[in-house]
């Protein structure tokens, strides 16, 4: 798969790409910020990436507050792939991997952010 990097600002200490956040680890950092947020629905820079909708088992819609746009991560050929970055190794994919670890995706039902927060985080 193509691994073109995202062109948005850094929110981690990644020395390799000081002006970008484009690694799976950056997605983990964004996920941890989102999990620790007092408002998981807030589309502010306090949440670099926000879950909009957890679709069926192969489609997740996120919102990237740094890019100010929705981002779709899909399951293609058995791997998660970011439609915006055209990558399987960007922060959006890293965020989605951590999200999938939190939420039981054993069914094909769509989930809203409220469902994920209620079921996955326990609020």
C-alpha positions as CSV (number, residue, x, y, z in Angstrom):
1,X,0.0,0.0,0.0
2,X,1.0,3.6,-0.5
3,X,2.5,5.1,2.6
4,X,2.4,8.9,1.7
5,X,2.6,10.9,4.9
6,X,0.1,13.5,6.2
7,X,1.0,17.2,5.9
8,X,-0.3,18.5,9.2
9,X,1.3,19.9,12.4
10,X,3.2,17.7,14.9
11,X,1.7,17.0,18.3
12,X,4.3,14.4,19.4
13,X,8.0,14.5,19.9
14,X,8.7,12.5,16.8
15,X,12.3,13.6,15.8
16,X,12.1,11.9,12.3
17,X,9.2,14.2,11.2
18,X,9.2,17.4,13.3
19,X,6.6,19.1,11.2
20,X,4.2,16.2,10.8
21,X,2.3,13.7,12.7
22,X,2.2,10.8,10.5
23,X,3.1,7.6,12.4
24,X,1.0,5.0,14.1
25,X,2.5,6.1,17.4
26,X,1.2,9.6,16.8
27,X,-2.2,8.0,16.4
28,X,-1.8,6.3,19.7
29,X,-0.9,9.6,21.3
30,X,-4.0,11.2,19.7
31,X,-6.2,8.4,21.0
32,X,-4.8,8.8,24.5
33,X,-5.5,12.5,24.4
34,X,-9.0,11.8,23.2
35,X,-9.6,9.2,25.9
36,X,-8.4,11.6,28.6
37,X,-10.5,14.5,27.2
38,X,-13.3,15.8,29.4
39,X,-15.3,16.2,26.2
40,X,-14.7,13.3,23.7
41,X,-17.0,15.1,21.2
42,X,-15.1,18.4,21.2
43,X,-13.7,19.3,17.8
44,X,-11.0,21.5,19.3
45,X,-7.3,21.2,19.1
46,X,-7.4,19.6,22.6
47,X,-8.6,16.5,20.7
48,X,-6.3,16.1,17.7
49,X,-8.5,13.3,16.3
50,X,-12.1,12.7,17.3
51,X,-14.3,9.7,16.5
52,X,-17.4,10.6,14.5
53,X,-18.8,7.2,13.6
54,X,-17.6,3.7,14.0
55,X,-19.2,2.0,11.0
56,X,-19.5,-1.6,10.2
57,X,-16.4,-3.7,10.6
58,X,-14.5,-2.1,7.8
59,X,-15.2,1.7,8.0
60,X,-14.5,4.3,10.6
61,X,-15.1,8.1,10.3
62,X,-12.8,10.4,12.2
63,X,-12.4,14.1,12.4
64,X,-8.9,15.6,12.3
65,X,-8.9,18.9,14.1
66,X,-5.5,19.8,12.7
67,X,-6.7,19.4,9.1
68,X,-10.3,20.6,10.0
69,X,-11.8,17.8,8.0
70,X,-13.4,14.4,8.3
71,X,-11.1,11.4,7.6
72,X,-12.2,7.9,6.6
73,X,-10.3,4.8,7.6
74,X,-11.3,1.6,5.8
75,X,-10.3,-2.0,5.9
76,X,-8.8,-2.9,2.6
77,X,-7.3,-6.2,1.8
78,X,-7.1,-7.0,5.5
79,X,-5.4,-3.8,6.5
80,X,-6.6,-0.5,7.7
81,X,-6.1,2.3,5.2
82,X,-6.6,6.1,5.5
83,X,-8.4,7.6,2.5
84,X,-7.0,11.1,3.3
85,X,-3.4,10.3,3.8
86,X,-3.4,7.4,1.3
87,X,-1.5,5.4,4.0
88,X,-1.7,2.4,6.2
89,X,0.8,3.9,8.7
90,X,-0.5,7.4,9.5
91,X,-1.9,8.8,12.8
92,X,-5.5,8.1,11.7
93,X,-4.8,4.4,11.3
94,X,-3.0,4.3,14.6
95,X,-6.0,6.0,16.3
96,X,-8.3,3.5,14.6
97,X,-6.2,0.5,15.8
98,X,-6.4,1.7,19.4
99,X,-10.1,2.3,19.0
100,X,-10.7,-1.2,17.7
101,X,-8.8,-2.6,20.7
102,X,-11.2,-0.7,23.0
103,X,-14.4,-1.6,21.3
104,X,-15.7,-5.0,20.5
105,X,-16.0,-5.0,16.7
106,X,-17.3,-8.6,16.5
107,X,-20.6,-7.5,14.8
108,X,-21.4,-5.4,11.8
109,X,-23.5,-2.7,13.5
110,X,-22.6,0.9,13.2
111,X,-21.8,2.7,16.4
112,X,-22.0,6.4,17.1
113,X,-19.6,8.2,19.3
114,X,-22.2,8.0,22.2
115,X,-22.3,4.2,21.8
116,X,-18.5,3.9,21.9
117,X,-18.2,6.2,24.9
118,X,-21.0,4.4,26.7
119,X,-19.9,0.8,25.8
120,X,-16.1,1.2,25.4
121,X,-15.1,3.8,28.0
122,X,-17.9,3.2,30.5
123,X,-19.0,6.8,31.0
